[in-house]
Amino acid sequence: MTDYLAAAMAMLGPAQNRYADPAAWDRLHAELGIQLPSDYRVLVDAFAPIQINGHLYLSHPATERWNLGRGIRSQIKAWSEVPWDDLDLDADEDPACSSDSTS
């Protein structure tokens, strides 16, 4: 079985552990009411804050800039403001592929 955490750590290089702070994780978990996966916390502690390959952002709960808790709260707020009842989520067709669209 592949150890994906070890593979990711090997790919990213030596861990920096600049912001490793168990108390920051405890506060975030208490606020969210859930525990984030331990392998995710290991990667974040080792390397965050970092942007990997222009696509993956790892934020940390102990940093002021690129703060993980603030990012999660922002996403929760954005998703909670979506008018879900007004959306036609049962549509059979992707509007971008509709025959009514122009090319």
OpenMM code with the backbone's topology and positions (N, CA, C; nanometers):
from openmm import Vec3, app, unit

residues = "MET THR ASP TYR LEU ALA ALA ALA MET ALA MET LEU GLY PRO ALA GLN ASN ARG TYR ALA ASP PRO ALA ALA TRP ASP ARG LEU HIS ALA GLU LEU GLY ILE GLN LEU PRO SER ASP TYR ARG VAL LEU VAL ASP ALA PHE ALA PRO ILE GLN ILE ASN GLY HIS LEU TYR LEU SER HIS PRO ALA THR GLU ARG TRP ASN LEU GLY ARG GLY ILE ARG SER GLN ILE LYS ALA TRP SER GLU VAL PRO TRP ASP ASP LEU ASP LEU ASP ALA ASP GLU ASP PRO ALA CYS SER SER ASP SER THR SER".split()
positions = [
    Vec3(0.0838, -0.1180, 0.0000),
    Vec3(0.0000, 0.0000, 0.0000),
    Vec3(0.0888, 0.1250, 0.0000),
    Vec3(0.0552, 0.2225, -0.0817),
    Vec3(0.1338, 0.3447, -0.0932),
    Vec3(0.1133, 0.4336, 0.0282),
    Vec3(0.2215, 0.4848, 0.0818),
    Vec3(0.2159, 0.5818, 0.1910),
    Vec3(0.2164, 0.7205, 0.1261),
    Vec3(0.0965, 0.7737, 0.1024),
    Vec3(0.0840, 0.8994, 0.0296),
    Vec3(0.1417, 1.0175, 0.1063),
    Vec3(0.1312, 1.0159, 0.2376),
    Vec3(0.1898, 1.1237, 0.3161),
    Vec3(0.3413, 1.1248, 0.2986),
    Vec3(0.4047, 1.0091, 0.3093),
    Vec3(0.5502, 1.0007, 0.2911),
    Vec3(0.5886, 1.0420, 0.1493),
    Vec3(0.5094, 1.0031, 0.0507),
    Vec3(0.5385, 1.0395, -0.0881),
    Vec3(0.5294, 1.1904, -0.1077),
    Vec3(0.4271, 1.2528, -0.0504),
    Vec3(0.4120, 1.3983, -0.0619),
    Vec3(0.5253, 1.4699, 0.0095),
    Vec3(0.5616, 1.4218, 0.1271),
    Vec3(0.6711, 1.4834, 0.2025),
    Vec3(0.8025, 1.4708, 0.1252),
    Vec3(0.8261, 1.3560, 0.0628),
    Vec3(0.9483, 1.3359, -0.0158),
    Vec3(0.9496, 1.4293, -0.1366),
    Vec3(0.8359, 1.4491, -0.1994),
    Vec3(0.8272, 1.5357, -0.3162),
    Vec3(0.8518, 1.6822, -0.2777),
    Vec3(0.8023, 1.7246, -0.1627),
    Vec3(0.8115, 1.8646, -0.1226),
    Vec3(0.9443, 1.9018, -0.0571),
    Vec3(1.0195, 1.8031, -0.0157),
    Vec3(1.1507, 1.8318, 0.0421),
    Vec3(1.1471, 1.8427, 0.1931),
    Vec3(1.2558, 1.8939, 0.2510),
    Vec3(1.2656, 1.9011, 0.3960),
    Vec3(1.1548, 1.9883, 0.4570),
    Vec3(1.0962, 1.9384, 0.5646),
    Vec3(0.9901, 2.0119, 0.6338),
    Vec3(1.0484, 2.1358, 0.7009),
    Vec3(0.9749, 2.2454, 0.6952),
    Vec3(1.0171, 2.3700, 0.7593),
    Vec3(0.9603, 2.3818, 0.9012),
    Vec3(0.8370, 2.3365, 0.9194),
    Vec3(0.7696, 2.3413, 1.0501),
    Vec3(0.7778, 2.4791, 1.1157),
    Vec3(0.7664, 2.5839, 1.0336),
    Vec3(0.7770, 2.7203, 1.0848),
    Vec3(0.6640, 2.7573, 1.1790),
    Vec3(0.5440, 2.7077, 1.1524),
    Vec3(0.4279, 2.7505, 1.2298),
    Vec3(0.3604, 2.6363, 1.3045),
    Vec3(0.4254, 2.5226, 1.3166),
    Vec3(0.3668, 2.4088, 1.3876),
    Vec3(0.3238, 2.4543, 1.5270),
    Vec3(0.1939, 2.4459, 1.5535),
    Vec3(0.1390, 2.4952, 1.6800),
    Vec3(0.0137, 2.4150, 1.7137),
    Vec3(0.0254, 2.3138, 1.7994),
    Vec3(-0.0905, 2.2315, 1.8338),
    Vec3(-0.2068, 2.3129, 1.8897),
    Vec3(-0.1786, 2.4205, 1.9618),
    Vec3(-0.2861, 2.5024, 2.0187),
    Vec3(-0.3689, 2.5695, 1.9087),
    Vec3(-0.3039, 2.6087, 1.7990),
    Vec3(-0.3776, 2.6706, 1.6871),
    Vec3(-0.4738, 2.5695, 1.6255),
    Vec3(-0.4291, 2.4447, 1.6115),
    Vec3(-0.5171, 2.3399, 1.5589),
    Vec3(-0.6327, 2.3139, 1.6558),
    Vec3(-0.6030, 2.3104, 1.7861),
    Vec3(-0.7088, 2.2871, 1.8855),
    Vec3(-0.8154, 2.3953, 1.8778),
    Vec3(-0.7735, 2.5209, 1.8652),
    Vec3(-0.8702, 2.6312, 1.8547),
    Vec3(-0.9543, 2.6184, 1.7274),
    Vec3(-0.8890, 2.5858, 1.6158),
    Vec3(-0.9613, 2.5716, 1.4896),
    Vec3(-1.0602, 2.4563, 1.4967),
    Vec3(-1.0183, 2.3435, 1.5488),
    Vec3(-1.1079, 2.2275, 1.5610),
    Vec3(-1.2260, 2.2580, 1.6514),
    Vec3(-1.2031, 2.3301, 1.7608),
    Vec3(-1.3124, 2.3674, 1.8508),
    Vec3(-1.4106, 2.4598, 1.7798),
    Vec3(-1.3582, 2.5539, 1.7024),
    Vec3(-1.4437, 2.6477, 1.6297),
    Vec3(-1.5263, 2.5761, 1.5224),
    Vec3(-1.4642, 2.4844, 1.4496),
    Vec3(-1.5320, 2.4145, 1.3402),
    Vec3(-1.6219, 2.3024, 1.3905),
    Vec3(-1.5891, 2.2475, 1.5059),
    Vec3(-1.6653, 2.1341, 1.5568),
    Vec3(-1.6282, 2.0031, 1.4892),
    Vec3(-1.5148, 2.0009, 1.4210),
    Vec3(-1.4642, 1.8791, 1.3551),
    Vec3(-1.3130, 1.8751, 1.3688),
    Vec3(-1.2555, 1.7588, 1.3460),
    Vec3(-1.1104, 1.7427, 1.3428),
    Vec3(-1.0677, 1.7259, 1.1971),
    Vec3(-0.9755, 1.8072, 1.1532),
    Vec3(-0.9206, 1.7889, 1.0192),
    Vec3(-0.8282, 1.6678, 1.0211),
    Vec3(-0.8138, 1.5984, 0.9083),
    Vec3(-0.7327, 1.4755, 0.9043),
    Vec3(-0.5883, 1.4987, 0.9497),
    Vec3(-0.5344, 1.4018, 1.0208),
    Vec3(-0.3999, 1.4159, 1.0764),
    Vec3(-0.2926, 1.4280, 0.9683),
    Vec3(-0.3063, 1.3562, 0.8552),
    Vec3(-0.2052, 1.3674, 0.7497),
    Vec3(-0.2067, 1.5067, 0.6872),
    Vec3(-0.3254, 1.5671, 0.6783),
    Vec3(-0.3366, 1.7048, 0.6293),
    Vec3(-0.2657, 1.8000, 0.7261),
    Vec3(-0.2883, 1.7827, 0.8548),
    Vec3(-0.2247, 1.8685, 0.9558),
    Vec3(-0.0721, 1.8545, 0.9512),
    Vec3(-0.0221, 1.7333, 0.9279),
    Vec3(0.1228, 1.7117, 0.9178),
    Vec3(0.1794, 1.7905, 0.7999),
    Vec3(0.1142, 1.7822, 0.6832),
    Vec3(0.1603, 1.8571, 0.5650),
    Vec3(0.1559, 2.0075, 0.5889),
    Vec3(0.0454, 2.0546, 0.6461),
    Vec3(0.0310, 2.1978, 0.6712),
    Vec3(0.1359, 2.2449, 0.7710),
    Vec3(0.1535, 2.1716, 0.8797),
    Vec3(0.2561, 2.2096, 0.9773),
    Vec3(0.3943, 2.2119, 0.9137),
    Vec3(0.4212, 2.1171, 0.8262),
    Vec3(0.5537, 2.1051, 0.7664),
    Vec3(0.5847, 2.2166, 0.6662),
    Vec3(0.4842, 2.2614, 0.5901),
    Vec3(0.5151, 2.3475, 0.4757),
    Vec3(0.4374, 2.4790, 0.4678),
    Vec3(0.3225, 2.4911, 0.5295),
    Vec3(0.2373, 2.6091, 0.5120),
    Vec3(0.2987, 2.7322, 0.5766),
    Vec3(0.2662, 2.8487, 0.5270),
    Vec3(0.1831, 2.8730, 0.4098),
    Vec3(0.2643, 2.8571, 0.2812),
    Vec3(0.2005, 2.7939, 0.1827),
    Vec3(0.2681, 2.7673, 0.0555),
    Vec3(0.1642, 2.7488, -0.0546),
    Vec3(0.2034, 2.7834, -0.1746),
    Vec3(0.1252, 2.7538, -0.2938),
    Vec3(0.2083, 2.6559, -0.3751),
    Vec3(0.1483, 2.5422, -0.4081),
    Vec3(0.2209, 2.4365, -0.4780),
    Vec3(0.1733, 2.4278, -0.6224),
    Vec3(0.2663, 2.4403, -0.7153),
    Vec3(0.2389, 2.4259, -0.8574),
    Vec3(0.1282, 2.5197, -0.9060),
    Vec3(0.1117, 2.6312, -0.8406),
    Vec3(0.0129, 2.7297, -0.8833),
    Vec3(-0.1317, 2.6886, -0.8626),
    Vec3(-0.1556, 2.5753, -0.7990),
    Vec3(-0.2922, 2.5253, -0.7863),
    Vec3(-0.3334, 2.4893, -0.6444),
    Vec3(-0.2416, 2.4418, -0.5647),
    Vec3(-0.2744, 2.3948, -0.4305),
    Vec3(-0.2202, 2.4932, -0.3284),
    Vec3(-0.3095, 2.5462, -0.2475),
    Vec3(-0.2718, 2.6394, -0.1434),
    Vec3(-0.2841, 2.5694, -0.0088),
    Vec3(-0.1783, 2.5754, 0.0699),
    Vec3(-0.1829, 2.5233, 0.2056),
    Vec3(-0.1702, 2.6424, 0.2996),
    Vec3(-0.2766, 2.6697, 0.3725),
    Vec3(-0.2766, 2.7760, 0.4724),
    Vec3(-0.2647, 2.7121, 0.6099),
    Vec3(-0.2252, 2.7909, 0.7085),
    Vec3(-0.2033, 2.7383, 0.8434),
    Vec3(-0.2884, 2.8163, 0.9437),
    Vec3(-0.3405, 2.7489, 1.0461),
    Vec3(-0.4235, 2.8197, 1.1440),
    Vec3(-0.3435, 2.9106, 1.2378),
    Vec3(-0.2107, 2.9002, 1.2386),
    Vec3(-0.1302, 2.9817, 1.3299),
    Vec3(-0.0722, 3.1056, 1.2633),
    Vec3(-0.0985, 3.1271, 1.1342),
    Vec3(-0.0424, 3.2436, 1.0651),
    Vec3(-0.1464, 3.3536, 1.0541),
    Vec3(-0.0996, 3.4768, 1.0564),
    Vec3(-0.1900, 3.5903, 1.0384),
    Vec3(-0.2278, 3.6020, 0.8899),
    Vec3(-0.1258, 3.5968, 0.8054),
    Vec3(-0.1483, 3.6036, 0.6609),
    Vec3(-0.1736, 3.4625, 0.6106),
    Vec3(-0.2657, 3.4465, 0.5197),
    Vec3(-0.3048, 3.3153, 0.4659),
    Vec3(-0.3487, 3.2218, 0.5788),
    Vec3(-0.4364, 3.2730, 0.6649),
    Vec3(-0.4833, 3.1984, 0.7815),
    Vec3(-0.5896, 3.0969, 0.7412),
    Vec3(-0.5696, 2.9718, 0.7785),
    Vec3(-0.6602, 2.8633, 0.7421),
    Vec3(-0.7998, 2.8848, 0.7993),
    Vec3(-0.8102, 2.9222, 0.9243),
    Vec3(-0.9419, 2.9436, 0.9859),
    Vec3(-1.0192, 3.0535, 0.9166),
    Vec3(-0.9527, 3.1637, 0.8864),
    Vec3(-1.0189, 3.2750, 0.8169),
    Vec3(-1.0645, 3.2309, 0.6777),
    Vec3(-0.9814, 3.1516, 0.6099),
    Vec3(-1.0192, 3.1018, 0.4772),
    Vec3(-1.1406, 3.0105, 0.4832),
    Vec3(-1.1446, 2.9227, 0.5823),
    Vec3(-1.2593, 2.8324, 0.5973),
    Vec3(-1.3848, 2.9120, 0.6289),
    Vec3(-1.3750, 3.0091, 0.7198),
    Vec3(-1.4924, 3.0920, 0.7530),
    Vec3(-1.5427, 3.1673, 0.6299),
    Vec3(-1.4504, 3.2169, 0.5483),
    Vec3(-1.4886, 3.2887, 0.4265),
    Vec3(-1.5626, 3.1970, 0.3295),
    Vec3(-1.5133, 3.0747, 0.3137),
    Vec3(-1.5792, 2.9784, 0.2251),
    Vec3(-1.7173, 2.9399, 0.2779),
    Vec3(-1.7286, 2.9197, 0.4079),
    Vec3(-1.8589, 2.8871, 0.4675),
    Vec3(-1.9570, 2.9999, 0.4412),
    Vec3(-1.9133, 3.1240, 0.4604),
    Vec3(-2.0003, 3.2398, 0.4365),
    Vec3(-2.0433, 3.2452, 0.2900),
    Vec3(-1.9481, 3.2272, 0.1985),
    Vec3(-1.9804, 3.2334, 0.0553),
    Vec3(-2.0805, 3.1254, 0.0175),
    Vec3(-2.0574, 3.0022, 0.0615),
    Vec3(-2.1494, 2.8928, 0.0271),
    Vec3(-2.2850, 2.9117, 0.0931),
    Vec3(-2.2895, 2.9720, 0.2113),
    Vec3(-2.4179, 2.9914, 0.2792),
    Vec3(-2.5023, 3.0985, 0.2114),
    Vec3(-2.4392, 3.1828, 0.1309),
    Vec3(-2.5120, 3.2896, 0.0619),
    Vec3(-2.5638, 3.2471, -0.0761),
    Vec3(-2.5335, 3.1268, -0.1192),
    Vec3(-2.5826, 3.0775, -0.2479),
    Vec3(-2.7334, 3.0515, -0.2349),
    Vec3(-2.8146, 3.1029, -0.3284),
    Vec3(-2.9594, 3.0804, -0.3222),
    Vec3(-2.9955, 2.9400, -0.3729),
    Vec3(-2.9638, 2.8388, -0.2927),
    Vec3(-2.9775, 2.6997, -0.3346),
    Vec3(-3.1181, 2.6664, -0.3832),
    Vec3(-3.2215, 2.7212, -0.3191),
    Vec3(-3.3594, 2.6893, -0.3573),
    Vec3(-3.3959, 2.7466, -0.4942),
    Vec3(-3.3224, 2.8485, -0.5378),
    Vec3(-3.3511, 2.9108, -0.6669),
    Vec3(-3.2750, 2.8458, -0.7819),
    Vec3(-3.1828, 2.7571, -0.7529),
    Vec3(-3.1026, 2.6930, -0.8568),
    Vec3(-3.1713, 2.5675, -0.9084),
    Vec3(-3.1602, 2.5456, -1.0381),
    Vec3(-3.2163, 2.4248, -1.0978),
    Vec3(-3.1064, 2.3184, -1.0992),
    Vec3(-3.0914, 2.2522, -0.9848),
    Vec3(-2.9828, 2.1556, -0.9706),
    Vec3(-3.0154, 2.0220, -1.0347),
    Vec3(-3.1394, 2.0042, -1.0789),
    Vec3(-3.1798, 1.8793, -1.1426),
    Vec3(-3.1769, 1.8888, -1.2946),
    Vec3(-3.1219, 1.9963, -1.3468),
    Vec3(-3.1172, 2.0133, -1.4926),
    Vec3(-3.0395, 1.8985, -1.5550),
    Vec3(-3.0919, 1.8471, -1.6665),
    Vec3(-3.0291, 1.7341, -1.7347),
    Vec3(-2.9104, 1.7776, -1.8200),
    Vec3(-2.8989, 1.9046, -1.8461),
    Vec3(-2.8027, 1.9520, -1.9442),
    Vec3(-2.7162, 2.0622, -1.8863),
    Vec3(-2.5907, 2.0626, -1.9217),
    Vec3(-2.4994, 2.1686, -1.8820),
    Vec3(-2.5307, 2.2913, -1.9675),
    Vec3(-2.5654, 2.4045, -1.9065),
    Vec3(-2.5999, 2.5230, -1.9860),
    Vec3(-2.4882, 2.5656, -2.0812),
    Vec3(-2.3652, 2.5374, -2.0468),
    Vec3(-2.2536, 2.5756, -2.1341),
    Vec3(-2.2527, 2.4922, -2.2618),
    Vec3(-2.3199, 2.3766, -2.2596),
    Vec3(-2.3222, 2.2882, -2.3760),
    Vec3(-2.4566, 2.2928, -2.4474),
    Vec3(-2.5410, 2.3853, -2.4083),
    Vec3(-2.6742, 2.3949, -2.4653),
    Vec3(-2.6695, 2.4274, -2.6138),
    Vec3(-2.7658, 2.3767, -2.6899),
    Vec3(-2.7720, 2.4043, -2.8325),
    Vec3(-2.8100, 2.5508, -2.8575),
    Vec3(-2.8601, 2.6193, -2.7529),
    Vec3(-2.8950, 2.7599, -2.7662),
    Vec3(-2.7743, 2.8520, -2.7532),
    Vec3(-2.6634, 2.7972, -2.7046),
    Vec3(-2.5457, 2.8814, -2.6858),
    Vec3(-2.4778, 2.9059, -2.8198),
    Vec3(-2.4113, 3.0189, -2.8282),
    Vec3(-2.3414, 3.0527, -2.9523),
    Vec3(-2.1937, 3.0255, -2.9367),
    Vec3(-2.1286, 2.9946, -3.0442),
    Vec3(-1.9853, 2.9661, -3.0391),
    Vec3(-1.9076, 3.0833, -3.0884),
] * unit.nanometer
topology = app.Topology()
chain = topology.addChain("A")
for resn in residues:
    res = topology.addResidue(resn, chain)
    for name in ("N", "CA", "C"):
        topology.addAtom(name, app.Element.getBySymbol(name[0]), res)
